[in-house]
Amino acid sequence: MIAPGLRGFVLSQGAPAVDGKNPAQDPLAVALAALAQAFTVVEDRGALGGGTRQRTWLDTFDWRLYRAGLVLEFERVRPRTGRLLLTKADGTPQAEQQVTGWPPRRPGLAENLPAGPVRDRIVALTSPRALLPVVGAVSTVAVMRLLNEDGKTVARLVTDRSTVTGAIVTGVPVTRAIVSGVAPDAAAADTTAAELPLRLAVTEVRGYPGQARRAAALLAAVPGVAQASQSAFAAALHALGRHPADTSGADTQITAQMPASAAVARLLLGLLDTLELNVDGVLRDIDTEFLHDLRVAVRRSRSAIKLLGSALPAGLAGAYRAEFKWLGDLTTPTRDLDVYLLGFGALTGQLLAATPADLEPFRAFLVRRRAREFRRLAAALRSPRFRALTDDWRKALLEIRDGGLAKRRRRPGKRREATAAELALVSTGRAFGRIAAQGGAITPESAPESLHDLRKRGKELRYLLEFFAPLYDPAAYKKVVGDLKQLQDCLGDFQDSQVQREEIHALADAMLAEHAAPAATLLAMGELAARLAVSQAEARADFSTRFARFAGPAGQQRVRVLLGEPPAGDPR
């Protein structure tokens, strides 16, 4: 394998000749002429790494590798055979492994890769998200030996001519298809292409590091040759008009003096963008996080409609509240089963009396039920009702956002509309007050439903804080959200334990009805339910401490600071 490049360069088209007399000369010939001042340049036709290569860069939908400073590339060697290369963003090699029978142009979980160093490095980082083909290229690589006066190879020059390929999937460009979670289908895709500037790299030969540096210096002095400012991966994305980590085009930024209606419309449009961005990934069942993110967008939309709907035109919130409830309820069964299956390994790890094999019929039952529920979900997401919901909702919100300022200027005798800042303070203060009152009334004898309801109110407050985060002091915001998160974690543990315990009982009954429940499986499920009961009791015991921190005197003072109110007892 060729050693990593000492320094990478890009060659612009139409670079002038060394003597400046022939501006139309081939730019590569210009670079080679510069190197010929100190070396004899000989093409190495049989060099390892030369020839034509098909390359595909991969990442998750939410760019987990990129955010971790890593780049994953698949280089095809033969049909269905190739190698995975993991590097840092600056090109520093991290791991490499050969793979066979793995299609890089389709989504796939890292855990399904063959065992190897690349899989070991990325499986925990990417799970449970699938690896998606982000961009592809066809590269023609040539290697040239740089000889000294004695005819010895003292450095190598590697040239890379790459053409970026972008698939068209059912008429949607790959840039949009990948962002929406759609993977190109090579069998049905047309392609578009963009040629990248020629890339050059000087590599060292052992024992002659100074000669490689000398060659790099000669190249750097050639007009039209510039040090590469971005990796081949970043250049390929740029050629298709993309940027890493860019998965939304929504402008949800709000300002304090913005009319409340326009601010709410912006927030809801951003959530609608997120919802629609995940639909294709859900329908193709690429990974479970597409449904999770879609579901969160729906849940946040419902909370915004409930808590901030009064800022919208009369009747609009009520008309869509029921529709978003329909959509939220629709996603629940499949998501609940996803959570079970994702955590199945952890469930089996809790067993003491039973064995993981005893729970295998339970896992198979969950898989079958999940398949049935997913078909119902997919049919609904393809239905006219869903399309009408998203289309009509977007149209209504755009009218409010775009007409908010023009239509709501103060007129004589007309009441001034509240600003975004005023809406934020009123709605957030009211939500905190509800939690403080409800939580303060909970005693050790209170029914579990009281904690469940408090958890819902906590989510609503959390969403409000996130909606209006740009309007708050960052330090005060961080403190309040930190306290709230600890309370939410406790309430979540309590409710999840109870819900899962009740579902295990219901699933056991369903398995008995289908004659799919061996005695050993039922006993193992009973053991799981018992352990969940213990977890629920521990969360219940921890509640009072968490709630006191959030809603006690110190917590109330932190909320006053957040809302810009005077401290308790201040006569102002």
Beta strands, then each sheet from edge to edge (+ up, - down):
strand 1: 7-11
strand 2: 40-43
strand 3: 51-59
strand 4: 70-78
strand 5: 81-88
strand 6: 93-100
strand 7: 108-109
strand 8: 130-147
strand 9: 153-169
strand 10: 172-173
strand 11: 190-195
strand 12: 198-204
strand 13: 225-227
sheet 1: 2+ 8- 9+ 12- 1+ 13-
sheet 2: 2+ 8- 3+ 4- 5+ 6-
sheet 3: 2+ 8- 7+
sheet 4: 2+ 8- 9+ 10-
sheet 5: 2+ 8- 9+ 11-
end
